[in-house]
Amino acid sequence: MPATVLMGLQWGDEGKGKITDYLARSSDMVVRFGGGDNAGHTLKIGGEYFFNHLLPSGILYRNVKCVIGNGVVVNPDVLRKEILKIMEKGYSAENLCISDKCNIITEYHLALDAMSEKTNSRIGTTKRGIGPAYMDKIGRSGIRFCDIANGTYAEKLAEHLDYVNFILVKYYGGKAVRAQAAAEKLFKQYNALKKYVCRTEYLVNEYARKNKNILFEGAQGAFLDIDFGTYPFVTSSSTYPGGAVTGSGLPPKYITKVTGVVKAYTTRVGEGPFPTELKNADGEALRKKGGEYGTTTGRPRRTGWLDLFSLKYSVMLSGASNIALTKLDILSGFKTIKVATAYKIGRKLLEHFPSDAGMLGFAKPVYEELPGWKEDISGIKVFDDLPSNAKKYVKFIERYLGTPANIISSGAGRYNTIER
């Protein structure tokens, strides 16, 4: 069976949680490979909503092994609360495994993130400590679960806090973190989760060798990737399929399929350029009808028409062999729908997606206008039952991207889904 990477092809919030949950029913393992609790994946099961930030979206299937891979940075308190929430609703987390190589988000990471967002160089982070935790990981000063298990963390933590406290106090004017208290808190957090901690790289490879079906659940989206996103307004990890390899320990030879998740329009949270952004009644209508408020932060999402020019770039880089198109039902009621098929700066059409966020800020979308539909398509499960103009919209996307949309979401529920 193939190992599939499911990733968002826009700026995140594409509906990866729902699609992961839908595909997990035929998977043996679901793996989170990057990001942290800055991710917000929403599941609707029956009439009940589940909001996951760290738990893989296959967690509600008891027979699916759920892995938090080494590429994820983990806030133990957030993860513990998520586990307790699903247990309160009658579900179990006994199918969860956390890599002992995960770097831990600490109280000083949260403080550093919050203070940096008060400066003129803010990028609109979730203030969850993600960036500072990845900085420590790359700087080789982070604390991992295995450090606590081996008892090697306290001295390392105390040494690193000399530097951290200098920044917190001298640069930001904040309060210092006491090494002993921080060490005691980390030990307590580890004890609350240690039954789930294991060598996940061995587990993932074991499943692959046994031809089990592995589904990698991406966080954020293509244009938040640390290398290929709209830098510096990006996240701190790789959101592309390469991140699934380094974030789990599974050799690339096992990955045979990439499914890109695309929202039927475009949204973005935080700072940074957004060529198709709508600051008018249409944008507000998309926000209200689509419930476009961040799962993690509650912030209103910026909304805009579908940007196919940027999607062509992320499809190329990801190698997506198919797409899952979400929130098509939200477009019902628009008389006409615009789709960006090119960018221009001044009178010049751009050949490539800009590398520089500053240049992207000057880019203006070139639109094609398509007829809308007024019928409510919520819950439709057969493609041929869609209104004619809805089918034309999907086929237009497929032709432009050269990629089939073989999964189409017609509502928030698990089974409000069309497969072709």
Secondary structure, 3 states (H helix, E strand, C coil): CCEEEEEECCCCCCCHHHHHHHHHCCCCEEEECCECCCCCEEEEECCEEEEECCCCCCCCCCCCEEEECCCEEECHHHHHHHHHHHHHCCCCCCCEEEECCCEECCHHHHHHHHHHCCCCCCCCCCCCCHHHHHHHHHCCCCCEHHHHHHCCHHHHHHHHHHHHHHHHHHHCCCCCCCHHHHHHHHHHHHHHHHHHEECHHHHHHHHHHCCCCEEEECCCCHHHCCCCCCCCCCCCCCCCHHHHHHCCCCCHHHEEEEEEEEECCEEECCCCCCCCECCCHHHHHHHHHHCCECCCCCCECEEECEEHHHHHHHHHHHCCCEEEEECHHHHCCCCEEEEEEEEEECCEECCCCCCCHHHHHHCEEEEEEEECCCCCCCCCCCHHHCCHHHHHHHHHHHHHHCCCEEEEECCCECCCEEEC
